[in-house]
Amino acid sequence: QSAASPIVLGARVNRDLMVQDNVFYGVFYAGIADFGAASRGAFEVELSAPSYSGGGNIQIMTGHPDSGKCVATMILDRKNVLTDSWSDYRKYRIPAGELLGGQHKVFFKLNGGSVCNFRNWRWIPGDEK
């Protein structure tokens, strides 16, 4: 992950903590990530999304938020991902749908009624090459 300041659309950035607050119907640029050797790994994200936050999904895109590749999708609903409050952050793993390696621009794109507070993310390489 890059430590560069993210470009955020539809969100407010707390630059001291690098937390994306009140992300809704938006896209934010998470930086350029070096995924290393190609593997089918997983993204670990840390976020808060209480039950009244709306549902929807988060697509993790590489290259460009509109014309790039969707490499993983996380459903935000009562069954999969919800926290008790806006300040209750939890970590979730989202498996990549394909092999991913090398350097890529990474975007998080919220769709549907998605609303969340986003704290952090990282790539966890897999064993499968």
Secondary structure, 3 states (H helix, E strand, C coil): CCCCCCCEECCEEECCCCEEEEEECCEEEEEEEECCCCECCEEEEEEECEHHHCCCEEEEEECCCCCCEEEEEEECCCCCCCECCCCCCEEEEEECCCCECCEEEEEEEEECCCEEEEEEEEEECCCCC
